[in-house]
């Protein structure tokens, strides 16, 4: 969506006139998202178009078939592009009964599934596809016009070596690149076999060439070794390339899965601070570095040390004993300190979370810290964490140094022992001098991976702690689990109802809402009034599905919202919250955030109605003005105006405005109220506020007090109740009747000719 410069012409500073009729909104006009919903539904796992739009990282309205295939793969489907004759050949039909065919052309698309009872293909078209052709072989024979895709549910899980590996968030990425890792392992085998060549070369030269002065043989041996070294270099390069490709693919896949998990977490699943969560995500760096560093290569080389041990035994007999003893000593020391090192890695992770939390809190609240002069307090908190981390780091270094020093000493002792043992064996005539040289070289190669084992285990401990932290994150419940399907629901009518709703925030003891019941009819405008902490904002969060009620039901259009996909629900809600969050991008993109199908006309209309145009028109960049992080370059009222425009831009069936003018001055508030009253649209409005000045454009008032409904009535009744005790008693009576599930018998249920019929309904 683009706003051209000429579109900004005619928008002058000052309160502009708001067009009475909002621009027409083409909701849900996403052909590929609709196509994905049809495919997933035909395969037994319906994914609504709203879920595709809300969760998938594609910033275009119209996706390409390749992008749709990638998105469907993320949801557990297998897609394959096929030739027309392959998928429509009669012999192929039986094998395709478990799949769905998608035929795409520039004009239309068909989703086809095989009907076994009729022994034929049936199809559903998108857009103006028309009637499904009866003869597929005639309709789809033009490969230049039609592209056929085969979709199926992922069915290779039972073939996996380890059950569940195909669906696992971490191991599935390794399994996907198993061919590359297998080839890397084979390359490692070759390089370690090639490493035997230098030892064999040295032994032959000492035992054969030098005693017989066979220079011609030496030339041949050198030539062979040069060729071997070239091949070894090529194999090592190819191995590194395999690991690099696999590492990059695993890196991208894992990072995307982790961030998608965070964005889809249920609100109640959020544990700890934002800084702690950010630090948990940062732990992915340890895993990423593992795949991209020499650590993985060292780990792969460890098993091949036994090849060198076997080679030492073959060329030097008992000279292998000192090498085996050295390896056992190094393993014993490393395993002895391993539990301590593992515990230190865990403590280091916990302190890292605390440090990250302190830093994030300080950066986000830097202005407040400066104004309060509280920088020293945050420095003390950070210093305490840094001191603990420094102590843990020193203990870790001590353990690493112990293991490294033992390894270096053992390498020297092993080399000395191999030479001494070889001398005895040579003196007995069992081997030649070349065997000592070969065994010495091989002993260094055999013991090298174990000498690095302590450092390798330090890295593996960090990776293990990171894996456990990320595993806990990935095990948290999300809003769109693959095992659950929702029926697609398009545009709603706009009724909202609470039935005996009780809710307590996670980690708290006292309920925020207690047995709350009320109903808002489609198109009705209701204000929810109450003091601070009365539960007003919680009502909006429950309607949006951010939390689930402990008991009772929240219904939209008469349907329990637990039956509605959260993405479908929120596409039909326009919400402006008290805490305005803005991105460091343009005003236009902040307004159209989440509504990629919005047009320039809709953005300008919403901006005029919310008051954004008053400050956007006075800037040379207009709606293209780039904002700072969190909108710090704007005043509180200006940020709130953008939040209101964001809620209005899609002209949703239900509007929830939480303290929409709390940061505005009296003039700005009056201007907004006047504009809102003049604008004509039939959305249901739930106005959450403690200001009675906003009641002029609502039909009915619900009064909250300590998590319960204390009063209910028309706006006129509420205004009379300020001075009339009888009217006040009537409002309380209406609330009691509504909570009891009875229709109010007061004047509130009998509106006059000037009052909307819905005003008397609780």
C-alpha positions in Angstrom: 0.0 0.0 0.0 1.4 3.3 -1.1 0.5 6.9 -0.5 1.5 9.0 -3.5 2.5 12.6 -3.1 -0.5 13.8 -5.0 -2.8 12.1 -2.6 -1.5 14.4 0.1 -2.5 17.5 -1.8 -5.5 19.4 -0.4 -4.9 18.2 3.1 -4.3 21.4 4.9 -3.3 22.0 8.5 -6.1 22.3 11.0 -9.2 20.1 11.7 -10.1 18.7 8.3 -13.6 17.6 7.4 -14.2 13.9 7.8 -16.1 12.2 5.0 -19.3 10.9 6.4 -19.1 7.6 4.6 -16.0 5.5 5.2 -14.2 4.1 2.2 -15.2 0.6 1.1 -13.1 -2.0 2.7 -12.3 -5.2 0.6 -11.8 -7.4 3.6 -10.0 -10.8 3.2 -9.3 -10.4 -0.5 -6.2 -12.6 -0.4 -6.5 -15.2 -3.1 -3.6 -17.4 -2.0 -4.6 -17.3 1.6 -8.0 -18.4 0.6 -6.5 -21.1 -1.6 -4.3 -22.3 1.4 -7.5 -22.5 3.5 -9.2 -24.7 0.9 -6.2 -27.0 0.5 -5.7 -27.5 4.3 -9.5 -28.0 4.8 -9.5 -30.7 2.0 -6.7 -32.5 3.8 -8.4 -32.4 7.2 -6.6 -29.6 8.9 -8.3 -26.3 8.2 -6.1 -23.2 8.5 -8.1 -20.1 8.1 -7.1 -17.3 5.7 -6.7 -15.0 8.7 -4.2 -17.4 10.3 -2.1 -17.3 7.1 -2.2 -13.5 7.1 -1.4 -13.1 10.8 1.4 -15.6 11.1 3.2 -15.9 7.9 6.2 -13.6 7.0 4.9 -12.6 3.6 4.3 -8.9 3.1 2.3 -9.1 -0.1 -1.4 -9.4 -0.6 -1.0 -11.8 -3.5 1.4 -14.7 -2.9 3.2 -16.7 -5.5 2.6 -20.4 -5.7 6.1 -21.0 -4.4 5.4 -18.8 -1.4 2.2 -20.7 -0.7 4.1 -24.0 -0.9 6.7 -22.8 1.6 3.9 -21.6 3.9 2.0 -24.9 3.7 5.2 -26.8 4.4 5.6 -24.9 7.6 2.1 -26.2 8.6 3.0 -29.9 8.0 2.0 -30.3 4.4 4.1 -31.7 1.5 3.9 -29.9 -1.8 5.3 -31.0 -5.1 5.0 -29.4 -8.5 4.1 -32.0 -11.1 3.6 -32.4 -14.8 0.0 -32.5 -16.1 0.3 -36.0 -17.6 1.7 -37.3 -14.3 -1.1 -36.2 -12.0 -4.0 -36.9 -14.4 -2.9 -40.2 -15.8 -5.5 -42.9 -14.9 -2.8 -45.1 -13.4 -1.9 -42.3 -11.0 -5.4 -41.7 -9.6 -5.4 -44.5 -7.0 -2.1 -43.3 -5.5 -3.4 -39.7 -5.4 -6.5 -40.4 -3.3 -4.8 -39.2 -0.2 -3.7 -35.9 -1.8 -5.2 -32.7 -3.1 -4.4 -31.3 -6.6 -4.1 -27.6 -7.1 -4.4 -26.3 -10.6 -3.3 -22.7 -11.1 -3.6 -20.4 -14.1 -3.4 -16.6 -14.4 -7.2 -16.4 -14.4 -8.3 -18.9 -11.8 -7.4 -21.8 -9.5 -9.0 -25.1 -8.6 -8.5 -27.3 -5.5 -9.3 -30.9 -6.5 -9.8 -33.9 -4.3 -10.7 -37.4 -5.3 -14.3 -38.6 -4.5 -14.0 -42.4 -4.0 -17.8 -42.9 -3.9 -18.1 -41.3 -7.4 -14.7 -42.4 -8.5 -14.0 -39.0 -9.9 -12.3 -35.7 -9.1 -14.3 -32.9 -7.6 -13.0 -29.3 -7.3 -13.7 -26.0 -5.6 -12.6 -22.9 -7.4 -11.5 -19.5 -6.1 -12.7 -16.2 -7.4 -14.5 -16.4 -10.8 -13.4 -19.9 -11.6 -16.9 -20.9 -12.8 -18.1 -24.5 -13.1 -15.6 -27.3 -12.4 -14.8 -29.0 -15.7 -16.1 -32.5 -16.2 -13.2 -33.7 -18.3 -9.9 -33.0 -16.5 -7.9 -34.6 -19.2 -9.2 -32.1 -21.7 -9.3 -29.0 -19.4 -5.8 -29.3 -17.9 -3.8 -30.6 -20.9 -2.1 -27.2 -21.6 1.1 -27.1 -19.5 1.8 -23.6 -20.7 -1.5 -22.4 -19.1 -1.9 -24.6 -16.1 0.5 -25.5 -13.3 -0.4 -28.5 -11.2 0.7 -28.9 -7.6 0.3 -32.0 -5.4 -0.4 -31.4 -1.7 -0.5 -34.0 1.0 -0.1 -34.3 4.7 3.4 -35.1 5.8 3.3 -38.9 6.1 7.0 -39.9 6.4 7.0 -39.6 10.2 6.7 -43.4 10.7 9.8 -43.8 8.6 12.0 -41.6 10.8 14.8 -43.4 12.7 13.7 -41.8 15.9 9.9 -41.4 16.4 8.8 -37.8 16.5 12.0 -36.4 14.9 10.1 -35.1 11.9 7.9 -32.8 14.0 10.5 -31.8 16.6 11.4 -28.1 16.6 15.2 -28.7 16.8 16.0 -32.2 15.6 13.7 -31.9 12.5 16.2 -29.3 11.2 19.0 -31.7 11.6 17.0 -34.5 10.1 16.1 -32.4 7.1 19.8 -31.9 6.4 20.8 -35.4 7.3 22.2 -36.1 3.8 24.6 -33.2 4.2 25.7 -34.3 7.7 26.1 -37.9 6.5 28.3 -36.7 3.6 30.3 -34.6 6.0 30.8 -37.7 8.2 32.0 -39.7 5.2 34.3 -36.9 4.2 35.7 -36.9 7.8 36.3 -40.6 7.5 38.3 -40.0 4.3 40.4 -37.2 5.7 41.3 -39.3 8.8 42.3 -42.2 6.5 44.3 -39.8 4.4 46.0 -38.6 7.6 47.5 -42.1 7.9 49.5 -41.5 4.7 52.1 -39.2 6.4 52.8 -41.8 9.0 53.1 -44.6 6.5 55.3 -42.4 4.3 57.7 -41.7 7.2 57.9 -45.4 8.2 58.6 -46.5 4.6 61.3 -43.9 4.1 63.1 -44.8 7.4 62.7 -48.6 7.0 63.1 -49.0 3.2 64.3 -46.0 1.3 67.2 -44.7 3.4 68.8 -48.2 4.0 68.7 -49.0 0.3 69.3 -45.5 -1.0 66.3 -45.9 -3.3 65.9 -42.3 -4.5 63.7 -43.3 -7.4 61.3 -44.9 -5.0 61.4 -41.8 -2.8 60.4 -39.7 -5.8 57.4 -41.9 -6.5 56.4 -41.8 -2.8 56.6 -38.0 -2.7 54.6 -37.7 -5.8 51.9 -40.0 -4.4 51.9 -38.0 -1.1 51.4 -34.7 -3.0 48.5 -36.2 -4.8 47.1 -37.5 -1.6 47.4 -34.1 0.1 45.7 -32.4 -2.8 42.8 -34.8 -2.6 42.7 -34.3 1.2 42.5 -30.6 0.8 39.6 -30.9 -1.7 37.7 -33.3 0.6 38.2 -31.0 3.6 36.9 -28.1 1.6 33.9 -30.0 0.5 33.2 -31.2 4.1 33.3 -27.6 5.3 31.0 -26.6 2.5 28.5 -29.3 3.5 28.6 -28.2 7.1 28.3 -24.6 6.1 25.2 -25.2 3.9 23.6 -27.4 6.6 24.4 -24.8 9.3 22.9 -21.9 7.4 19.8 -23.8 6.6 19.4 -25.0 10.3 20.2 -21.5 11.5 17.4 -19.9 9.4 14.9 -22.6 10.1 15.5 -22.6 13.9 15.5 -18.8 14.1 12.2 -18.6 12.2 10.6 -21.3 14.4 11.7 -19.6 17.6 10.5 -16.2 16.7 7.2 -17.6 15.3 6.8 -19.4 18.7 7.3 -16.2 20.6 4.8 -14.3 18.4 2.2 -17.0 18.8 2.6 -17.6 22.6 -0.6 -17.5 24.6 -0.5 -14.4 26.8 -0.8 -16.4 29.9 2.3 -18.4 29.0 4.6 -15.3 29.2 7.0 -16.0 32.1 9.5 -13.6 33.5 10.6 -10.2 32.1 11.0 -9.1 28.5 14.7 -9.0 29.0 14.8 -12.6 30.2 12.8 -13.7 27.2 15.1 -11.8 24.9 18.1 -13.4 26.6 16.5 -16.9 26.0 16.2 -16.1 22.3 19.8 -14.9 22.4 20.8 -18.3 23.6 20.1 -19.5 20.1 23.4 -17.8 19.2 25.3 -20.6 21.1 23.6 -23.3 19.0 24.1 -21.3 15.8 27.8 -20.9 16.5 28.1 -24.6 17.2 26.8 -25.4 13.7 29.0 -22.8 12.1 32.3 -23.3 14.1 35.1 -25.7 14.2 33.6 -27.2 17.4 31.3 -29.5 15.2 34.3 -30.6 13.2 36.2 -31.5 16.4 33.2 -33.4 17.6 33.0 -35.4 14.3 36.7 -36.2 14.5 36.5 -37.8 18.0 35.2 -41.2 16.9 37.9 -41.5 14.2 40.6 -41.4 16.9 40.1 -45.2 17.2 41.3 -45.5 13.6 44.6 -44.1 14.6 44.7 -46.4 17.6 44.2 -49.4 15.4 46.9 -48.1 13.0 49.4 -47.6 15.9 48.8 -51.2 17.0 49.4 -52.5 13.4 52.6 -50.6 12.9 53.9 -50.5 16.5 52.2 -53.2 18.5 52.5 -52.4 22.2 53.4 -48.8 21.5 49.6 -48.2 21.5 49.4 -48.9 25.3 50.8 -45.4 26.4 48.4 -43.7 24.0 45.4 -45.6 25.4 46.5 -44.9 29.0 46.9 -41.2 28.2 43.5 -41.0 26.6 41.9 -42.7 29.7 43.6 -40.3 32.1 42.4 -37.3 30.1 38.8 -38.7 30.0 38.9 -39.4 33.7 39.9 -35.8 34.5 37.4 -34.3 32.1 34.5 -36.4 33.4 35.5 -35.6 37.0 35.1 -31.8 36.5 32.2 -32.1 34.1 29.3 -32.0 36.7 30.8 -28.8 38.2 31.2 -27.3 34.8 27.6 -28.1 33.9 26.3 -26.5 37.0 28.4 -23.4 36.4 27.0 -23.1 32.8 23.5 -23.2 34.2 24.3 -20.5 36.8 25.9 -18.4 34.1 22.7 -18.6 32.0 20.5 -17.5 34.9 22.8 -14.6 35.7 22.8 -13.7 32.0 19.0 -13.5 32.1 19.1 -11.2 35.1 21.8 -9.0 33.4 19.8 -8.8 30.2 16.6 -7.9 32.2 18.4 -5.1 34.0 19.8 -3.7 30.8 16.5 -3.8 28.9 14.6 -2.2 31.8 17.2 0.5 32.0 17.1 1.3 28.3 13.3 1.3 28.0 13.0 3.4 31.1 16.0 5.7 30.5 14.0 8.9 30.6 12.3 8.0 33.9 15.7 6.9 35.4 17.2 10.3 34.5 14.2 12.3 35.9 14.3 10.3 39.2 18.0 10.2 39.4 17.8 6.5 39.8 20.7 5.5 37.6 22.8 4.5 40.6 20.1 2.0 41.7 20.3 0.2 38.3 24.1 0.3 38.3 24.1 -1.5 41.6 21.8 -4.2 40.3 23.9 -4.7 37.2 27.2 -4.7 39.2 25.9 -7.4 41.5 25.1 -9.6 38.5 28.4 -8.8 36.8 30.3 -9.8 40.0 28.5 -13.1 40.1 29.2 -13.7 36.4 32.9 -12.8 36.9 33.1 -15.4 39.8 31.5 -18.1 37.7 33.7 -17.2 34.7 36.8 -17.6 36.9 35.6 -21.0 38.2 34.9 -22.1 34.7 38.4 -21.0 33.6 39.9 -22.9 36.5 38.2 -26.1 35.5 39.2 -25.6 31.8 42.8 -24.8 32.7 43.0 -28.0 34.9 41.8 -30.2 32.0 43.9 -28.4 29.4 47.1 -28.6 31.5 46.5 -32.3 32.2 46.0 -32.8 28.5 49.2 -31.0 27.5 51.2 -32.9 30.1 49.7 -36.2 29.0 50.5 -35.5 25.3 54.2 -35.0 26.2 54.2 -38.1 28.4 52.5 -40.2 25.7 55.0 -39.1 23.1 57.9 -39.9 25.4 56.4 -43.2 26.4 55.7 -44.2 22.8 59.4 -43.5 21.8 60.6 -45.4 24.9 58.4 -48.4 24.3 59.3 -48.3 20.6 63.0 -48.3 21.5 62.6 -51.4 23.5 60.7 -53.1 20.8 63.2 -52.1 18.1 66.0 -53.4 20.3 64.2 -56.7 20.5 64.1 -56.7 16.7 60.3 -56.7 16.5 60.0 -53.4 14.5 62.2 -51.0 12.6 63.1 -47.4 13.3 60.3 -46.2 11.0 57.7 -47.8 13.3 58.7 -45.4 16.1 58.3 -42.3 13.8 55.0 -43.5 12.5 53.6 -44.4 15.9 54.7 -41.0 17.3 52.9 -39.1 14.5 49.8 -41.3 14.9 49.8 -40.9 18.6 49.6 -37.1 18.3 46.6 -37.5 15.9 44.9 -40.0 18.1 45.2 -38.0 21.3 44.5 -34.5 19.7 40.6 -34.8 19.8 40.7 -35.8 23.5 43.1 -33.0 24.3 40.4 -30.6 23.0 37.7 -32.5 24.9 37.6 -30.1 27.9 37.0 -27.0 25.7 34.6 -29.0 23.6 32.6 -30.0 26.7 32.5 -26.3 27.9 30.9 -25.4 24.6 28.6 -28.4 24.8 27.5 -27.4 28.3 26.6 -23.9 27.0 24.7 -25.5 24.1 22.9 -27.9 26.5 21.8 -25.1 28.8 20.7 -23.1 25.7 18.8 -26.1 24.3 17.0 -26.6 27.6 16.0 -23.0 27.8 14.7 -23.0 24.2 13.0 -26.3 24.7 11.0 -24.9 27.6 10.1 -21.9 25.4 9.0 -24.2 22.6 6.9 -26.3 24.9 4.7 -23.3 26.0 1.1 -23.4 24.6 0.5 -21.3 21.5 -2.7 -19.8 20.0 -2.6 -21.7 16.8 -1.4 -25.3 17.5 -1.2 -27.5 14.4 -3.3 -30.2 16.1 -6.3 -27.9 16.4 -8.4 -26.7 13.5 -10.9 -23.8 13.5 -13.8 -23.3 11.1 -13.1 -20.2 9.0 -15.3 -17.3 9.9 -15.4 -14.2 7.8 -16.8 -10.8 8.7 -18.7 -10.8 11.9 -22.0 -9.0 12.7 -20.7 -7.5 15.9 -22.6 -8.7 18.9 -20.6 -9.3 22.1 -21.8 -11.0 25.2 -20.4 -12.0 28.6 -22.1 -14.8 30.5 -21.1 -15.2 34.2 -17.4 -14.5 33.4 -14.9 -14.8 36.2 -11.2 -14.2 35.5 -8.0 -14.1 37.5 -4.6 -13.1 36.0 -1.9 -15.8 36.1 0.0 -15.7 39.4 -2.6 -13.7 41.2 -5.0 -14.8 43.9 -7.9 -12.4 43.7 -10.2 -12.5 40.6 -10.2 -9.3 38.5 -13.7 -10.1 37.1 -16.5 -11.9 39.1 -19.6 -13.2 37.5 -19.8 -10.5 34.9 -22.7 -10.6 32.4 -23.8 -8.2 29.8 -24.6 -8.1 26.1 -23.9 -5.6 23.3 -26.0 -5.8 20.2 -24.6 -5.3 16.7 -24.1 -1.7 16.0 -24.7 -0.6 19.6 -22.4 1.8 21.3 -21.7 0.9 25.0 -19.4 2.6 27.5 -17.8 0.7 30.3 -17.1 3.1 33.2 -15.3 2.4 36.4 -12.5 3.5 38.7 -8.9 2.4 38.3 -8.5 -1.4 38.8 -12.2 -2.1 38.4 -11.6 -4.6 35.5 -12.5 -2.4 32.5 -9.3 -3.1 30.5 -9.6 -6.8 31.3 -12.9 -7.0 29.5 -11.3 -5.8 26.3 -8.5 -8.3 26.6 -10.9 -11.2 27.1 -12.9 -10.1 24.0 -9.7 -10.1 22.0 -8.9 -13.6 23.2 -5.6 -12.6 24.8 -6.8 -14.5 27.9 -9.4 -17.2 28.5 -12.0 -16.8 31.2 -11.7 -19.0 34.3 -15.4 -19.7 34.1 -18.3 -18.5 32.1 -18.3 -17.6 28.4 -17.3 -14.7 26.1 -19.4 -14.8 22.9 -19.1 -12.9 19.7 -22.0 -13.3 17.3 -23.4 -15.8 19.8 -20.3 -18.1 19.4 -17.9 -18.9 22.2 -14.6 -17.2 21.2 -12.8 -20.4 22.0 -14.3 -21.9 18.9 -12.9 -19.0 16.8 -9.4 -18.8 15.5 -7.7 -15.9 17.3 -6.6 -14.5 14.0 -10.1 -14.5 12.6 -11.4 -12.9 15.8 -8.8 -10.1 15.8 -9.3 -9.4 12.1 -12.8 -8.4 13.1 -11.7 -6.2 16.0 -10.3 -2.7 16.0 -8.6 -2.1 19.3 -6.9 1.0 20.7 -5.2 0.3 24.0 -4.0 2.5 26.8 -0.3 1.7 26.2 0.4 2.7 22.7 3.1 0.8 20.9 4.6 2.3 17.7 7.3 1.0 15.5 10.3 2.9 14.1 8.7 3.2 10.7 6.4 5.7 8.9 3.1 7.0 10.2 1.4 5.3 7.3 2.9 1.9 8.1 2.1 2.3 11.7 -1.6 3.0 10.9 -1.8 0.1 8.4 0.0 -2.4 10.6 -1.6 -5.8 10.2 -3.9 -4.5 7.5 -1.7 -5.0 4.4 -4.8 -4.8 2.2 -5.6 -1.2 3.3 -5.5 1.5 0.7 -4.3 5.1 0.8 -7.9 6.3 0.9 -8.6 4.2 4.0 -5.4 5.4 5.8 -6.2 9.0 5.1 -9.8 8.5 6.2 -8.8 6.9 9.5 -6.1 9.5 10.0 -8.5 12.4 9.6 -11.1 10.8 11.9 -8.5 10.1 14.6 -6.7 13.4 14.4 -3.5 12.2 12.8 -3.9 14.6 9.9 -3.6 17.6 12.2 0.1 17.0 12.8 0.9 14.9 9.7 -0.3 17.6 7.3 2.1 20.2 8.9 5.2 18.1 8.2 6.9 18.0 4.8 6.9 14.2 4.9 3.3 13.9 5.9 2.2 10.3 6.5 5.7 9.2 5.3 7.2 10.7 8.4 9.6 8.2 9.9 9.0 7.8 13.7 11.6 7.0 16.3 11.4 3.9 18.4 8.1 3.6 20.3 7.1 7.0 18.7 9.4 8.9 21.1 9.4 11.9 18.7 5.6 12.4 19.2 3.6 13.6 22.1 1.3 11.2 24.0 -1.8 12.6 22.3 -0.2 12.2 18.9 0.7 8.6 19.6 -2.8 8.0 20.8 -4.2 9.4 17.6 -2.1 7.0 15.5 -3.4 4.1 17.7 -7.0 5.2 17.1 -6.4 5.4 13.4 -4.9 1.9 13.5 -8.1 0.6 15.1 -10.3 2.4 12.6 -8.5 1.8 9.3 -10.1 -1.6 8.5 -13.5 -0.4 9.7 -14.0 -3.5 11.7 -17.3 -4.9 12.9 -16.3 -4.3 16.6 -14.4 -1.3 17.9 -12.8 -1.5 21.4 -11.4 1.8 22.5 -9.6 1.7 25.9 -9.2 5.3 27.3 -8.9 6.6 23.7 -8.4 10.3 24.8 -6.5 9.9 28.1 -3.4 11.6 26.6 -5.3 14.3 24.7 -6.0 17.8 25.8 -9.6 19.0 26.1 -9.6 20.6 22.6 -8.3 17.5 20.9 -10.8 15.3 22.8 -13.7 17.6 21.8 -12.5 17.5 18.1 -12.3 13.7 18.2 -15.8 13.3 19.7 -17.2 15.7 17.1 -15.6 13.8 14.3 -16.6 10.4 15.6 -20.2 11.5 16.0 -20.3 12.8 12.4 -18.7 9.8 10.8 -21.2 7.2 9.7 -20.3 3.6 10.2 -22.3 0.8 11.9 -19.5 -0.9 13.9 -20.3 -2.0 17.4 -18.4 0.2 19.9 -17.2 -0.7 23.3 -15.8 2.4 25.0 -13.7 1.7 28.1 -13.2 4.9 30.0 -13.5 6.8 33.3 -14.3 10.1 31.6 -18.0 11.0 31.4 -17.1 13.6 28.7 -17.1 10.8 26.1 -20.6 9.5 26.8 -22.2 11.7 24.2 -21.7 9.1 21.4 -22.7 6.0 23.3 -26.2 4.5 23.8 -25.7 2.6 27.0 -23.4 2.6 30.1 -22.1 -0.4 32.1 -20.6 0.6 35.4 -17.8 -1.6 36.9 -16.7 -1.6 40.5 -14.2 -4.1 42.0 -14.6 -6.6 39.2 -18.4 -6.6 39.2 -21.1 -4.8 37.4 -22.5 -2.2 39.8 -24.9 -0.4 37.4 -26.3 -0.6 33.9 -28.6 1.7 31.9 -29.0 4.1 29.1 -26.7 7.2 28.8 -29.7 9.4 29.7 -30.4 7.3 32.8 -26.8 7.6 33.9 -26.7 11.3 33.5 -29.9 11.6 35.5 -28.5 9.4 38.2 -25.9 12.0 39.0 -28.6 14.0 40.7 -31.6 11.7 40.9 -31.5 8.9 43.5 -34.4 7.1 41.9 -32.6 7.0 38.5 -29.4 5.7 40.3 -31.4 3.0 42.0 -32.9 2.0 38.6 -29.4 1.6 37.1 -28.4 -0.7 40.0 -31.6 -2.7 39.6 -30.8 -3.2 35.9 -27.4 -4.5 36.8 -28.8 -7.0 39.3 -31.3 -8.2 36.7 -28.7 -8.6 34.1 -26.4 -10.6 36.4 -29.3 -12.8 37.3 -30.0 -13.4 33.6 -33.4 -11.6 33.7 -34.6 -8.9 31.4 -34.7 -5.5 33.1 -38.2 -4.2 33.8 -37.2 -0.6 34.1 -37.4 2.1 31.6 -34.0 1.0 30.3 -35.8 -1.9 28.6 -38.5 0.4 27.1 -36.7 3.0 25.1 -38.5 5.9 23.7 -38.8 6.8 20.1 -35.5 8.7 20.1 -33.6 5.8 21.8 -32.2 2.8 19.8 -34.0 -0.4 20.5 -30.9 -2.1 21.8 -30.4 0.4 24.6 -32.5 -1.5 27.1 -30.9 -4.8 26.5 -28.4 -5.9 29.1 
